[in-house]
Amino acid sequence: MLFRSMDKKTREKESLKETKGAAMNYDDGAGEGVSGFVTASVCWAVYSFLRSMDDYIQCIAIAISGGGDTDSTAAMAGTIR
């Protein structure tokens, strides 16, 4: 059981590393991370939800991992969830 939970944590960390790179695709050039503009924020929130439909905490963690306007994207992702 201990090894199973460690593997899950390792998988989650790797997943967050992957999403950090994907977040930069939504950057408008004004700074690091997801911009505050509606299109980028909504796209990232939907992406966060789709990456972790079964796990609320993971959904919020992915939304936050994008950087930038994290309060808006995490709120939207949590509401979709």
N, C-alpha and C positions, 0 to 999 in steps of 0.2 A: 504494500500500500504506500509506503514512504517513497519508494522509487517511482511509482506511478505519479504521485503528486509532484515530485521533482521534475519529471519529464514534462508534465503539463506546464509548470512554471517556465521551463526552458523554452517550450514551444511558444508560450505567450510572449516572452522576451524577444524571440526571433521575429514573431509576427509584428510586434511594435517597431522593431528596427526596419522592417520592410515598409511599413506604413509611413514612417518618418520621411523616407525618400519620396514616396508618392505624394506627400503633402506639398512638396515644393512645386509640383505641377500646377497647383492652384494659386501660386504666388503671383501677385500683380506687379512685382518689382519694387514695391514700396518698403519692403522689409522682409524679415524671415518669417516663414510660415504662411498660414491661410489668411488672406486679406479679410477685411470687414465688409467687403461688398457682398451683396446678397447672393449672386451667382456662385461665387467661390465658397461661401459659407454653407449654402444649401447643398452643393455638390459634395463637400467634405462630410457634412452631417449624414447624408444618405450613404456615402461610401462607408462611413464608420458603422452605421447600422447594418449594412449588407455584409460587412466583414465579420460581424459577431451577433447575429440574430438571436442566438440562444443564451447570451451572457451579457447582462446589463452593465456590469462593472467593466468588462472588456470593451463594450461599445463606447462608454464614456472615456476610457483610457485611450482608445484609438483616436477619438475626437480631440482630446487634449494633446496627444502626441504630435499633431500637425503643427502646433505652435501658432503664433499670430493671435487671431481673435478667438481664443479658446473658450471664453465664457459663452459666446453666442453659439459656436459650433457644438459644444458639449450640451448646451441646453436644447438645441434642436435635435441632436441625436438621441438624447434621453427622452424627448417627447415622442419621437417616431417610435422608439422602442416600446 
